[in-house]
Amino acid sequence: MRLTSTCQIGLFALLILSTACGPLGPFSGGALRGEVHGGAPPSAEIGAHETVQLETSPDDPHSVNIWIADVDGRLYIATSLILGADDPRERAWVQNVEQDSRVRLRADGVVYLFDARRVEQEPERTDAFTKLVAKYEVELDEHAQGAWIYRLDPR
């Protein structure tokens, strides 16, 4: 049996995705590889990145590309400001964080250890939300307003 070129390309793409050490574009990945950094992370440096990789579920690693912002030396991420499910609980990484707050974040090939804490208190939530929206020039629609914000606390 001979595979068509479309099938061959599909199988090749599936192989690449299944062996990737992290997310590839919009596709989630597994465990992040890189030098693990202990101690206080360089928040301003990490927060300046356009995207970073977030790994959740230490027992069964799941990683995604995500936006990040630094607010006064603290790092924040949002569930989604532009695309995806309107209910943040429908995202696999959010489900994982709600069950186990231990996450790993990779920037420039270096992996940092954090606990992700959902921020619901004001003015912290508004400050982080405002910074993320401004950094990524997000249109403030219903979807963006429903985003959950997480603070990444070093562990």
N, C-alpha and C positions, 0 to 999 in steps of 0.2 A: 504494500500500500504506500503510495507516494503522497506526501503532504503538500498542500498548496503553499505558495510563498506567504500568503496571509497567515496561515496556520503556523508556519515556521517562525514568522516574526512574532506572533502572539506567544508561542512557546518560549522563544528567546527572552521576550519581555517578562514573562512570568518567572523564568529562571533568575533573571537579574533582580527582580523585586523580592523573590524568596530568599536570596542570599545577601541582600543589602544589609549593612550594619545599622542603618538608620532610615529615616524617611527619604523618599525620592519624589520631589515635587509635591503634588497633592496626595500621594500615596503614603500611608503609614508604613513604618518599618519596625524593627526589633530593637535589640540592645544597641546602645550607642558605644562606639569605640573611641578611645582617645586617652590621653594622659589625664589621670584623675587628680584634681587640684584640691588640697585640703586647706582649711582656714578660710578667712574672709575673701570672698570673690571681688574682683574689680567691677563694682556695680555700674559705674558710669561707662566704662569700656564695653561691658556686655550690653548695657542698655542702648548703646549707640548703634548696635547691629540692626540691620533691616529685619532679618529673621534669625532665629536660633532653633536648635532641635531640643525638644522636650521628651524625656523618657518617663513613662509611668509604669506601675505594676512591676516592682522589682522581681517577683517570682516568675512572671511571664511578660518580659519587657515589650512595651508598645511605645513607639516613638512617632512624633509628628513635628512638622515645621510649624513654628509659631511666631507671632509678633511679640515684641517685648519693649518695655519702657522703664527707664530709671526715674524715680521721683525721690529726690532728696536722699540718695544713697540706698534706696530700696528698689527691688525689681518687681515688676508687675506684668502679668499676662492676662489676656481676655479669652473667653471661650470662643467667640467669633464676633467680629464687628461688621462683616460684610456678607459672608456666604454660609451655607450650611443650614442645619436644622434650627428652627426658631427656638426650640426648647433645648437649652444647653445639656440637659440630662441625656439627650439622645447621642451625644458624642462619646465614643469609647474612652478617650483619654480622661474626660470629665468623670465618667463612671468609675474609672480606676482611681483617680485622685480622691473621690468621695469615699472610697473604701480604704485607701492607704495613701497618706499624704506625702510619703517619701517619693521624691522625683529626682531626676538627674537632668542637667541642662548642658548642652554642648555648644560652645562658641569658639571659633578658630581652632578646632581640633582638641580643645581642652574641655574636660567634663567636670562639672561642679555639682555638689550635692546640696539639695534643698528639701525643705518641707513646704508644700503648697497649701496656703491657708486662704479660704474664700473670704473676701472682704465685703462686709455688708454695712459696716459702720461709717457714718459721715463724720468728718469731711474726707476721710481717707479714700473711700470708694470714688467720690466725685473727683478728687485730685488725680487719682490714677486713671480713671476713665477719660478725663479731659486731656491728660498727657498722651494717652494712646490714640485718641481720636485726632488730636492735633498732629501727632507725629506721622500718622498714616493717612491724613486728610480724608477721614471717613465722613460720609454723609450721615447725619443723625436721623435715621429712620427708625421704625419700630423694631427692626431686627437688631440694630446696634444698641438701642436702649435696653434690650433684653439680655445683653451679654453679662456673664458673670465675670468678676474680676478676682484674680488670685494674686496674693503677695507671696514671693518666694523668700523664705527665711533660711539662711545658711544653717546647715547642721554639721 
